[in-house]
């Protein structure tokens, strides 16, 4: 591992960002964008608290590092604050100096179990809005490049649902999972695999009766009740969806709401309060 203290600041920060992405981690990048001096200075604060770079003022670095956790918890992509909003007055720093915070994390991934009508529609829609997408099915002719020509979609034929699902989810950070297979047995096998990992979001398609059957079977195998309570089942937001494309939209809307911290309510609701 290179000694970042001996690297030029820009090089050290670029290397640290690459490591955050490679290790599926999370960090906040703070850039001084308006100030009498040192405009463009950067400080990267990782979720572990490790820092790279500096805004060339130790008190300012401390204030930024302290705020970084709040910024990351907000799930915002970027935010610009005046210094006075960040920490009040700091000696030697103008209150109207401005700092931009940016979220550094791997692009979001969606693992879809089941390549039927809903799974296929969900795959295409997720790619359209920028998700890295993995589509898994045990029917080889359902996961062909002819059906999904976008090379950004990873297609997997599952000899074992368990092995493929676990491998695709990996560490789980930034990963959402939609289980939309064709039957109880496939649902249960996929969900058993998912429950052994830690993705950010898990959703299971089906009626209340069907999803309750699967969840009860998982409960009988000893899956922790808290983990089961986190499963979105039935999957998706209630938008009155009927067609596979509409169901896919309802699912992806819930995934985005979970990722961004949205409430899933009409934006016009504020007018009715």
C-alpha positions as a Markdown table, in Angstrom:
| # | Residue | x | y | z |
|---|---|---|---|---|
| 1 | Unk | 0.0 | 0.0 | 0.0 |
| 2 | Unk | 1.5 | 3.4 | -1.0 |
| 3 | Unk | 2.3 | 6.0 | 1.7 |
| 4 | Unk | -0.4 | 8.6 | 1.0 |
| 5 | Unk | 1.4 | 11.1 | 3.2 |
| 6 | Unk | 4.2 | 11.3 | 0.7 |
| 7 | Unk | 2.0 | 11.6 | -2.4 |
| 8 | Unk | 0.7 | 14.9 | -3.9 |
| 9 | Unk | -2.7 | 15.6 | -2.4 |
| 10 | Unk | -4.6 | 15.1 | -5.7 |
| 11 | Unk | -2.8 | 11.8 | -6.3 |
| 12 | Unk | -3.5 | 10.6 | -2.7 |
| 13 | Unk | -7.2 | 11.5 | -2.9 |
| 14 | Unk | -7.6 | 9.8 | -6.3 |
| 15 | Unk | -6.0 | 6.6 | -5.0 |
| 16 | Unk | -8.1 | 6.7 | -1.8 |
| 17 | Unk | -11.3 | 7.1 | -3.9 |
| 18 | Unk | -10.3 | 4.2 | -6.1 |
| 19 | Unk | -9.9 | 2.1 | -2.9 |
| 20 | Unk | -13.3 | 3.1 | -1.6 |
| 21 | Unk | -14.9 | 2.0 | -4.9 |
| 22 | Unk | -12.9 | -1.2 | -5.1 |
| 23 | Unk | -13.7 | -2.3 | -1.6 |
| 24 | Unk | -17.4 | -1.4 | -1.9 |
| 25 | Unk | -17.1 | 1.2 | 0.8 |
| 26 | Unk | -18.4 | 4.7 | 1.4 |
| 27 | Unk | -16.9 | 8.2 | 1.8 |
| 28 | Unk | -17.6 | 11.9 | 1.7 |
| 29 | Unk | -15.5 | 14.2 | -0.5 |
| 30 | Unk | -15.4 | 17.8 | 0.7 |
| 31 | Unk | -14.2 | 20.5 | -1.6 |
| 32 | Unk | -13.6 | 24.2 | -0.7 |
| 33 | Unk | -15.4 | 26.0 | -3.6 |
| 34 | Unk | -15.6 | 29.6 | -2.3 |
| 35 | Unk | -13.1 | 31.2 | 0.0 |
| 36 | Unk | -10.4 | 33.9 | 0.0 |
| 37 | Unk | -7.7 | 31.2 | -0.3 |
| 38 | Unk | -7.2 | 27.5 | -1.0 |
| 39 | Unk | -10.2 | 27.2 | -3.3 |
| 40 | Unk | -10.2 | 23.6 | -4.7 |
| 41 | Unk | -8.6 | 22.0 | -1.6 |
| 42 | Unk | -10.2 | 18.6 | -0.9 |
| 43 | Unk | -10.6 | 16.3 | 2.1 |
| 44 | Unk | -11.9 | 12.7 | 1.7 |
| 45 | Unk | -13.5 | 11.3 | 4.9 |
| 46 | Unk | -14.2 | 7.6 | 4.8 |
| 47 | Unk | -17.0 | 5.9 | 6.7 |
| 48 | Unk | -14.3 | 4.5 | 9.0 |
| 49 | Unk | -13.2 | 8.0 | 9.8 |
| 50 | Unk | -9.9 | 7.7 | 7.9 |
| 51 | Unk | -9.0 | 11.0 | 6.1 |
| 52 | Unk | -7.0 | 11.8 | 3.0 |
| 53 | Unk | -6.1 | 15.4 | 1.9 |
| 54 | Unk | -6.8 | 18.6 | 3.8 |
| 55 | Unk | -8.6 | 21.9 | 3.4 |
| 56 | Unk | -5.4 | 23.5 | 4.8 |
| 57 | Unk | -6.9 | 24.4 | 8.1 |
| 58 | Unk | -7.0 | 21.9 | 11.0 |
| 59 | Unk | -10.1 | 23.3 | 12.6 |
| 60 | Unk | -11.9 | 23.3 | 9.3 |
| 61 | Unk | -10.8 | 19.7 | 8.6 |
| 62 | Unk | -12.3 | 18.7 | 12.0 |
| 63 | Unk | -15.6 | 20.5 | 11.4 |
| 64 | Unk | -15.9 | 18.8 | 7.9 |
| 65 | Unk | -15.0 | 15.4 | 9.3 |
| 66 | Unk | -17.6 | 15.8 | 12.0 |
| 67 | Unk | -20.3 | 16.7 | 9.5 |
| 68 | Unk | -19.4 | 14.0 | 7.0 |
| 69 | Unk | -21.3 | 11.3 | 9.0 |
| 70 | Unk | -24.5 | 13.5 | 8.9 |
| 71 | Unk | -24.0 | 14.0 | 5.2 |
| 72 | Unk | -23.6 | 10.3 | 4.5 |
| 73 | Unk | -26.6 | 9.4 | 6.7 |
| 74 | Unk | -28.7 | 11.8 | 4.6 |
| 75 | Unk | -28.2 | 9.7 | 1.5 |
| 76 | Unk | -27.8 | 12.8 | -0.6 |
| 77 | Unk | -25.5 | 12.7 | -3.6 |
| 78 | Unk | -24.2 | 16.2 | -3.1 |
| 79 | Unk | -24.7 | 19.2 | -0.9 |
| 80 | Unk | -23.2 | 22.7 | -0.6 |
| 81 | Unk | -23.0 | 24.5 | 2.7 |
| 82 | Unk | -21.7 | 27.8 | 3.9 |
| 83 | Unk | -19.2 | 27.5 | 6.7 |
| 84 | Unk | -21.5 | 29.1 | 9.1 |
| 85 | Unk | -24.1 | 26.4 | 8.5 |
| 86 | Unk | -21.4 | 23.8 | 9.0 |
| 87 | Unk | -19.9 | 24.9 | 12.3 |
| 88 | Unk | -20.6 | 28.5 | 13.1 |
| 89 | Unk | -17.6 | 30.7 | 13.2 |
| 90 | Unk | -14.1 | 29.3 | 12.8 |
| 91 | Unk | -11.0 | 31.6 | 13.6 |
| 92 | Unk | -9.5 | 32.8 | 10.3 |
| 93 | Unk | -12.3 | 31.5 | 8.1 |
| 94 | Unk | -15.1 | 33.7 | 6.6 |
| 95 | Unk | -18.6 | 32.5 | 7.5 |
| 96 | Unk | -19.7 | 32.7 | 3.9 |
| 97 | Unk | -17.0 | 30.3 | 2.7 |
| 98 | Unk | -18.6 | 27.4 | 0.8 |
| 99 | Unk | -17.9 | 23.7 | 0.9 |
| 100 | Unk | -19.3 | 21.1 | -1.4 |
| 101 | Unk | -19.9 | 17.6 | -0.1 |
| 102 | Unk | -20.1 | 14.6 | -2.6 |
| 103 | Unk | -21.0 | 11.1 | -1.8 |
| 104 | Unk | -18.4 | 8.5 | -3.0 |
| 105 | Unk | -19.7 | 4.9 | -3.4 |
| 106 | Unk | -19.9 | 2.2 | -6.0 |
| 107 | Unk | -22.8 | 2.6 | -8.5 |
| 108 | Unk | -25.9 | 0.8 | -7.2 |
| 109 | Unk | -26.5 | -2.8 | -8.2 |
| 110 | Unk | -29.8 | -4.7 | -8.6 |
| 111 | Unk | -29.8 | -8.5 | -8.5 |
| 112 | Unk | -33.0 | -9.9 | -10.0 |
| 113 | Unk | -33.9 | -13.5 | -9.5 |
| 114 | Unk | -36.3 | -14.6 | -12.2 |
| 115 | Unk | -36.3 | -13.6 | -15.9 |
| 116 | Unk | -40.0 | -13.9 | -16.6 |
| 117 | Unk | -42.1 | -10.9 | -17.8 |
| 118 | Unk | -41.7 | -8.9 | -14.6 |
| 119 | Unk | -38.0 | -9.7 | -14.2 |
| 120 | Unk | -37.2 | -8.8 | -17.8 |
| 121 | Unk | -39.1 | -5.5 | -17.6 |
| 122 | Unk | -37.4 | -4.7 | -14.3 |
| 123 | Unk | -34.0 | -5.5 | -15.7 |
| 124 | Unk | -34.4 | -3.1 | -18.6 |
| 125 | Unk | -35.9 | -0.3 | -16.5 |
| 126 | Unk | -33.2 | -0.6 | -13.9 |
| 127 | Unk | -30.5 | -0.3 | -16.5 |
| 128 | Unk | -32.2 | 2.7 | -18.0 |
| 129 | Unk | -31.9 | 4.7 | -14.7 |
| 130 | Unk | -28.3 | 3.6 | -14.1 |
| 131 | Unk | -28.2 | 0.5 | -12.0 |
| 132 | Unk | -25.7 | -2.2 | -12.6 |
| 133 | Unk | -28.0 | -5.2 | -13.1 |
| 134 | Unk | -27.6 | -8.9 | -12.7 |
| 135 | Unk | -30.3 | -11.2 | -14.0 |
| 136 | Unk | -30.4 | -14.8 | -12.8 |
| 137 | Unk | -32.6 | -17.6 | -14.0 |
| 138 | Unk | -32.3 | -21.4 | -14.1 |
| 139 | Unk | -33.7 | -21.5 | -17.6 |
| 140 | Unk | -30.9 | -20.8 | -20.0 |
| 141 | Unk | -33.1 | -19.6 | -22.9 |
| 142 | Unk | -34.5 | -16.9 | -20.6 |
| 143 | Unk | -31.1 | -15.2 | -20.0 |
| 144 | Unk | -29.7 | -14.9 | -23.5 |
| 145 | Unk | -27.9 | -11.9 | -25.1 |
| 146 | Unk | -30.6 | -11.9 | -27.8 |
| 147 | Unk | -33.2 | -11.0 | -25.2 |
| 148 | Unk | -30.9 | -8.6 | -23.4 |
| 149 | Unk | -28.4 | -7.1 | -25.9 |
| 150 | Unk | -27.3 | -4.4 | -23.3 |
| 151 | Unk | -23.8 | -5.6 | -22.3 |
| 152 | Unk | -24.3 | -3.7 | -19.0 |
| 153 | Unk | -26.7 | -6.4 | -17.9 |
| 154 | Unk | -24.9 | -9.5 | -16.5 |
| 155 | Unk | -26.8 | -12.6 | -17.4 |
| 156 | Unk | -26.4 | -15.8 | -15.3 |
| 157 | Unk | -27.8 | -19.2 | -15.8 |
| 158 | Unk | -28.3 | -20.7 | -12.4 |
| 159 | Unk | -27.2 | -24.3 | -12.0 |
| 160 | Unk | -27.7 | -23.6 | -8.3 |
| 161 | Unk | -29.8 | -20.6 | -7.3 |
| 162 | Unk | -28.1 | -20.6 | -3.9 |
| 163 | Unk | -24.5 | -20.3 | -5.2 |
| 164 | Unk | -25.3 | -17.8 | -7.9 |
| 165 | Unk | -27.4 | -15.5 | -5.7 |
| 166 | Unk | -24.9 | -15.4 | -2.9 |
| 167 | Unk | -22.0 | -14.7 | -5.3 |
| 168 | Unk | -24.0 | -12.0 | -7.1 |
| 169 | Unk | -24.9 | -10.2 | -3.9 |
| 170 | Unk | -21.4 | -10.4 | -2.4 |
| 171 | Unk | -20.8 | -8.0 | 0.5 |
| 172 | Unk | -24.2 | -6.5 | 0.0 |
| 173 | Unk | -23.3 | -2.7 | 0.2 |
| 174 | Unk | -25.3 | -0.8 | -2.4 |
| 175 | Unk | -27.1 | -4.0 | -3.5 |
| 176 | Unk | -30.9 | -4.4 | -3.9 |
| 177 | Unk | -32.4 | -7.8 | -4.5 |
| 178 | Unk | -35.7 | -8.5 | -6.2 |
| 179 | Unk | -37.0 | -12.1 | -6.0 |
| 180 | Unk | -39.5 | -12.5 | -8.9 |
| 181 | Unk | -39.3 | -16.1 | -9.8 |
| 182 | Unk | -42.0 | -18.4 | -11.2 |
| 183 | Unk | -42.9 | -20.4 | -8.1 |
| 184 | Unk | -42.7 | -21.1 | -4.3 |
| 185 | Unk | -39.7 | -23.5 | -4.5 |
| 186 | Unk | -37.6 | -21.1 | -6.5 |
| 187 | Unk | -38.6 | -18.2 | -4.3 |
| 188 | Unk | -37.7 | -20.1 | -1.2 |
| 189 | Unk | -34.3 | -21.2 | -2.5 |
| 190 | Unk | -33.5 | -17.7 | -3.5 |
| 191 | Unk | -34.6 | -16.2 | -0.3 |
| 192 | Unk | -32.6 | -18.7 | 1.8 |
| 193 | Unk | -29.5 | -17.5 | -0.1 |
| 194 | Unk | -30.4 | -13.8 | 0.3 |
| 195 | Unk | -31.0 | -14.2 | 4.0 |
| 196 | Unk | -27.4 | -15.4 | 4.4 |
| 197 | Unk | -26.1 | -12.1 | 3.0 |
| 198 | Unk | -26.7 | -8.4 | 3.9 |
| 199 | Unk | -28.1 | -6.5 | 0.9 |
| 200 | Unk | -29.5 | -3.0 | 1.4 |
| 201 | Unk | -33.0 | -4.0 | 0.1 |
| 202 | Unk | -34.8 | -7.3 | -0.4 |
| 203 | Unk | -38.2 | -7.7 | -2.0 |
| 204 | Unk | -40.3 | -10.8 | -2.8 |
| 205 | Unk | -43.0 | -10.8 | -5.4 |
| 206 | Unk | -46.4 | -12.4 | -5.0 |
| 207 | Unk | -49.7 | -12.1 | -3.2 |
| 208 | Unk | -49.9 | -11.8 | 0.5 |
| 209 | Unk | -50.8 | -15.5 | 0.8 |
| 210 | Unk | -47.9 | -16.6 | -1.4 |
| 211 | Unk | -45.3 | -14.4 | 0.2 |
| 212 | Unk | -46.5 | -15.4 | 3.7 |
| 213 | Unk | -46.0 | -19.1 | 2.8 |
| 214 | Unk | -42.4 | -18.4 | 1.8 |
| 215 | Unk | -41.7 | -16.3 | 4.8 |
| 216 | Unk | -43.2 | -18.9 | 7.1 |
| 217 | Unk | -41.0 | -21.6 | 5.6 |
| 218 | Unk | -38.0 | -19.4 | 6.1 |
| 219 | Unk | -39.1 | -18.8 | 9.7 |
| 220 | Unk | -39.2 | -22.6 | 10.3 |
| 221 | Unk | -35.6 | -22.9 | 9.2 |
| 222 | Unk | -34.5 | -20.5 | 11.9 |
| 223 | Unk | -34.2 | -17.3 | 10.0 |
| 224 | Unk | -34.0 | -14.4 | 12.4 |
| 225 | Unk | -37.4 | -12.6 | 12.8 |
| 226 | Unk | -35.8 | -9.2 | 12.4 |
| 227 | Unk | -34.3 | -10.1 | 9.1 |
| 228 | Unk | -37.7 | -11.4 | 7.9 |
| 229 | Unk | -39.4 | -8.2 | 9.0 |
| 230 | Unk | -37.1 | -6.3 | 6.6 |
| 231 | Unk | -38.2 | -8.2 | 3.5 |
| 232 | Unk | -40.5 | -6.1 | 1.3 |
| 233 | Unk | -43.3 | -8.6 | 0.6 |
| 234 | Unk | -45.3 | -8.2 | -1.5 |
| 235 | Unk | -42.6 | -6.2 | -3.3 |
| 236 | Unk | -43.1 | -2.7 | -4.6 |
| 237 | Unk | -45.2 | 0.4 | -4.0 |
| 238 | Unk | -49.0 | 0.5 | -4.4 |
| 239 | Unk | -49.5 | 2.3 | -7.7 |
| 240 | Unk | -52.3 | 0.0 | -9.0 |
| 241 | Unk | -49.9 | -1.8 | -11.3 |
| 242 | Unk | -51.3 | -4.4 | -13.6 |
| 243 | Unk | -48.9 | -5.0 | -16.6 |
| 244 | Unk | -45.4 | -6.5 | -16.1 |
| 245 | Unk | -44.0 | -3.1 | -17.0 |
| 246 | Unk | -46.1 | -1.3 | -14.4 |
| 247 | Unk | -45.2 | -3.9 | -11.8 |
| 248 | Unk | -41.5 | -3.3 | -12.6 |
| 249 | Unk | -42.0 | 0.4 | -12.2 |
| 250 | Unk | -43.7 | -0.2 | -8.8 |
| 251 | Unk | -40.7 | -2.3 | -7.7 |
| 252 | Unk | -38.1 | 0.1 | -8.9 |
| 253 | Unk | -39.9 | 3.0 | -7.3 |
| 254 | Unk | -39.7 | 1.3 | -3.9 |
| 255 | Unk | -36.0 | 0.4 | -4.4 |
| 256 | Unk | -35.1 | 4.0 | -5.2 |
| 257 | Unk | -37.2 | 5.3 | -2.3 |
| 258 | Unk | -35.3 | 3.0 | 0.0 |
| 259 | Unk | -31.9 | 4.0 | -1.4 |
| 260 | Unk | -32.6 | 7.7 | -1.3 |
| 261 | Unk | -34.6 | 7.8 | 2.0 |
| 262 | Unk | -37.9 | 8.7 | 0.3 |
| 263 | Unk | -41.3 | 8.2 | 1.9 |
| 264 | Unk | -43.0 | 6.9 | -1.3 |
| 265 | Unk | -45.8 | 9.5 | -0.8 |
| 266 | Unk | -47.3 | 11.9 | -3.4 |
| 267 | Unk | -45.2 | 15.0 | -3.6 |
| 268 | Unk | -48.4 | 17.0 | -3.6 |
| 269 | Unk | -49.2 | 15.7 | -0.1 |
| 270 | Unk | -47.6 | 18.7 | 1.6 |
| 271 | Unk | -50.3 | 20.9 | 0.2 |
| 272 | Unk | -52.9 | 19.0 | 2.1 |
| 273 | Unk | -51.4 | 19.3 | 5.5 |
